[in-house]
Amino acid sequence: MTKTKPSVYFYIPKQVTLLDLSGVVEVFQEARDLGLDYQLIFISGQSSVSSNSGLELSSLIHFTKVSPQKEDIIFISGFSTRALHAISDDPDFFDWLHKANQNQITICSVCTGAFLLAKSGLLDYRECTTHWKFVEKLKTDFPLVKIQKNTLYTKSENIYTSAGIITGIDLALFLIEERHGKETALKIAKELVVYKRRNGTEEQESVYLQYRNHRDEKIHTIQDWIIYNLEKTSTIEFLAELVYVSPRNLTRIFKKETGLTIADYRTKLRIEKAKSLLANSDYKIEHIAHLCGYKTSKQLKIVLHQNSDTLSSSIKKLLS
């Protein structure tokens, strides 16, 4: 197969869980719609596979017919828990995975797909996760893995695992952010009508995860506007007009639904954006301050120093 662009390979096991597959596919399809040059290639050990809901997936390419390159991504979809007892023992597939790993290709699992990675040996001594229902089983069946509880997804060098279902989307968005920046990932999340989330201790405390767990569409609208306009200043009167409520009522509802004032929420977003730009861009801190809505770098530094417990050592070094 001749390749002219990076590829995302979706390995489809027997009894595949459709959402584990389709959620990730949609992220990369949206990426393609934004102009990112990905091929989506569907592979398996058979030419057709029955999903756990009975839908037949056909015209699949045998994994031995493709040779992923370093810039490519491999996703192993989750599958029905009824099939856990019959995890593939295909040595050719495991050899194929090990070759991909040796070439430092990005290898990802969604939900129970982690069991295939574990059985191949690629998760030995690595941090990983799976659906919360199967954390203990993965730990028992494969005692060499370093299972992580209560996390959305993990990264261990070139190997990533996610907890399942919607977290496959979270992981795919994280990969997009790593490769193409946070703003691109946020655009895709918005198109999919999901809220971008991240992993680990810092990410579990992310404003994108903690403060969107409500159903008030007016407050979601305000949060979306703030996210996409962090460089702008806005009065409470302006925000209230966006959703046709009084300033006083908006202030009350926002605090009730999120547990934060609008000012505190905006500050948390600005801190997170600043940390991302400091860690992943070559921008001068003065420019980053303006992108985050601060007039001077001094203002940004003061805010970051006030929240120094959330900063990585590399960012602290940049600020010193």
Secondary structure, DSSP 8 states (H G I E B T S, - for coil): ---SS-EEEEE--TTB-HHHHHHHHHHHHHHHHTT---EEEEEESSS-EEBTTS-EE-S-EEGGG----TT-EEEE--B-GGGGGG----HHHHHHHHHHHHTT-EEEEETTHHHHHHHHTTTTTSEE---GGGHHHHHHH-TTSEE-SS-SEEEETTEEEE-STHHHHHHHHHHHHHHH-HHHHHHHHHHTT------HHHHHT-HHHHT--S--HHHHHHHHHHHHTTTS---HHHHHHHTT--HHHHHHHHHHHHSS-HHHHHHHHHHHHHHHHHHH----HHHHHHHTT-SSHHHHHHHHHHTGGGS-HHHHHHH-
